[in-house]
Amino acid sequence: MDLRENERINVVNDNIKLIESKESLTFGTDAYLLSAFIQGKGNARAVELGAGSGIISLLAFNRKKCQQVYEIEVQEAIADIAKRNVELNFPGNNISVICKDLRDVTVLDTGGEVDMVFSNPPYMKSSSGKLNGSESKTISRHEIFGDINDFCACAKRLLKFGGSFYVVYRPDRLADLIYALKSNNLEPKRLQFVHSNPDTPPSILLIQAKLGSKSGLIVEKPLYIYKSGSLEYTEQYKKIYEGNDI
C-alpha cells in the first residue's frame, strides 16, 4: 500500500492496519470506546458521520455489529485515507466511503434507511477554543461543517423508525446534545460517563438514542480507565481493550 507524505500505518485494536496522516486527528480513546459501546447485529446497515480514517466503522464491521457501512466524510484527503483503509483491511466488502457534507446527505446516498448511525462529532463550537494550525484537525474538532444539531438531523433522515444513533461527546456539552437529540425525535435511551480514574470528573460521555422511542433513560455505571492514583488500567477497561463490549 503506497503512502502519501506525512502518512504512516499503525496496527491497532483487532489487528486492523490503519493509515493515518500526521495532519489529521489520529485514532484515540473516544473512537475506541464508541466502537465498544455500539450494540449491533450481523445483518444491520449502518452509517458513520464524520468518519475520519474510518476506524469506528472498521471495528464495528470486524466485530460483526453491522453487515454494511457507509462512511460519510467531508474532507477529500481524509475520505481518501478512509477508502484506502477499507482496501487495506476489508477489500471487496460492504464498506463504502462517501465524500460529502453530512448536511446534504439523504437516504438516496445510503440506498434507503439504515438500522444505526454512529459518530464522534466535533465537540467545539466554531467560535470557541484554540484553532489548530492544521486545517484538517480544526475541521475535525470544531463545528465548521455542521454543529451537533446538524449531526442529529442527518441521523434522523437516515434511520429507520426505532433505529439507534450512537455518539461519543464531551460532558460539558451534554445539555446541547440532549436538546439536539430530542429536537430531532431521537430519544436518549442509554448514557455512560467515562472518567480517567475514580478521583476525576468525567471527560467523555457515550450515549445511545432511538428514533421515535418513548422516554426512559438508563444511566450506566461509570467507566474508569485507570485505577485511583495509578496509570494501571482498571479490570473493566482491560476487558474492553481486549475486545469486549461495554
N, C-alpha and C positions, 0 to 999 in steps of 0.2 A: 504494500500500500504506500503510494507516494505521499509525502508530507509537504505541506506548504511552509513558508518561512514562519518561524515562531510557533510551530506546532510540535507536539510530541504525542506518543502513545503511552498510556498508563494502563496497567491491568488492575481493575477494581473489583468490587464485590461480584460474586457469581462468575468469576473468571472472565468478565467482559472486558474486551480491549477497547479503550476509549481514546479517540483522538480529541485533544483539547488544544486550544490556542492560548498563548500567554496574554493575548489581547482581550480575551473574554473571560467570563466567570468560569471557574473550574468546579468540578464535582465536589460537593460538600455534604455536611450532616443533614441540612434541610432536605435536600433531594432524596438522600438515602432513607430518612425517616418517613417521608411521604410514600415512597415505594413500599415500605413495610406496613404502612397504615391502610393502604388501599385494600379493600375486600373485593375480590373479583371472582369470575368463574371462567372456565375454559373457552366457552363459546361467546364471550362478551365482545362487543365492539366498543372501542374507546377512542378518546381524543385527548391529546396533551396540548394545553395552551401555553405559548411561550416556551417552547421545548428546549431551546438552547442546544446543547450537544445531543439531546435525546436520551440521556441516561435513565430517566424515570420510566420512559416507555420501554427501553430495552430490558430493564429489571422486571417490569410488570409482565412483559411478554415472555421473558425467560422463565418466570415463576408461574406461568400459565394462568395469570389473572385476566387475561384477555386473549382473544384469537386474532384480532385485527386492531391496529392502532394507526391513527392519523396524527402526525406531529405538526403543529402549527407554529411557525417561527417567522417573524417579520424581517429579520436581518439576513440578507442574501449570503454573506460569508459564513454566518453561523448555521444557516439552513444547509449549506454545502457540507459543513462538517457533520451535521446530523445525518445527511444522506450517506456519507462515506462510513459513518459508524454503523449504520444499518447493513451496508455492504460487507463490512469487516466482520460482523457478528452473525447476522441472520440473512444472508443473501437469498433472494427469491421468496422471502416470507412476506406476510401480510402487514408490513410496516411501511407507511408512506409519509413522506415529508412534503408539506405544502408551505411554500414561502409566500405569506400573505398577512396583511394586517388583520388581527382577530376581530376587529370591529366590522370587518366586511365579510367574515366567514359565515356561511349558511349551510344548511343540510345538503345543498347542491354540491358542496365541496367534499362532503363525507359520505355521499351515497345514501343519505337518509339519516334518521335519528339514531343515536347511539345509546348504549347502556350506561356508560360512565364517562366523565370528563375529569381530568386531574390537572393541577397546575401549581407551580412555585412562582407566583406572580411578583412583579416589582412591589416592594413594600414601602418605598419612599415617595412622597409626593414630588412632582416635578419641580416645585418651588422650594423644596427643603433639602437639607443635608448638603454635604460637600460633594460637588460633582467630580467624578473620577476623570483622570487625564485620558483614559481610554473611552472612546465613544461607545464601543460595544458594551463595556461594563456599566457605563452611565445608563444606557438604554435598559439593561437587564435589571438595574437596581431602582430606577426612577420611573414613575408613571408617565412616560413620554408617548408611548404608543398604546395608551389605554389605562384608565385607572381601575380600581377594584370593581367598580360597578360595571365597567365595560367587560371585564372578565366574567362576571356573574351573568351579565346579559347574553354573552356568547354561549355560556354553558346552558342557559335556559333555551336558546334557539336550537341547540344540538341534541339535547337529552330527550329520551322517551319519558313519558309520564311515569314518575316513580324512579327514574334514573338517578344516579348519585354523582355529586360533584365533590371532589376531594381537594383540599387546599392546605398548604403549609404557609404560615404567615407569622407576623410579629404580634405579641400580646398587647403592645401599646396601641395597636390599631384594631383591636378586637371589635370595638363598637362600630367602626366603619365597615368592617367585614360583615358583621351580623346585619347591619342596616342594608348593605348591598345585596346580601343573600335574600333577605325577606322581601325586598323591593322587587325581586325577580322571581318570586314564588318558589324560592329554594329554602326549604325549612331545615334549619340546623338540627341534626339528629345525634351527633356524636362529637365530643370535644375532648382533647387531651393536651395538657400543658407539658412542655419539656424543659427541664432545669439542668444546668450544668452539674449541680450537685444539690443535696438536700438543704444546704445553707444559703442558696441563692434564689432570687426570684426567677420565674420562667423567662426564657429567652426565645422560645419557639412555641407555636401552637399548631395543632393538627385538627382539622375539622372535616366532617362529612355532612353534606346537606342533600336532601332529596327533593326533586321537583314535584310540587303538588302534594306533599305529605302533610299530615296533621302535625300539630305541635307536640313536642315531647323530646327533650334533650337529655342525653346521658353524658355526664361528665366523668370521664375515666380517671383512674388513679394517676397521679403524676408520674412521669417518666424521668428518672435521674440517670445522667450519662456517667458521672464519676461518683465514687464514694466520697463521703464527707472528709474534707481536709486531705484529699489524695488525688492523684491523676490516674488511679486504677479504675477501670471500668466496673460498673455495677454488674451483678449477675444478670439483671434484667436487660441491660444494654448489650452484654456479651451475647446473649441468645439472639437478639435482633441482628447484631453484627454478623452472626454466623448463619443468618438466612431465615430466621423465624419472623413471623408477622407480629405486629404489635397487637 
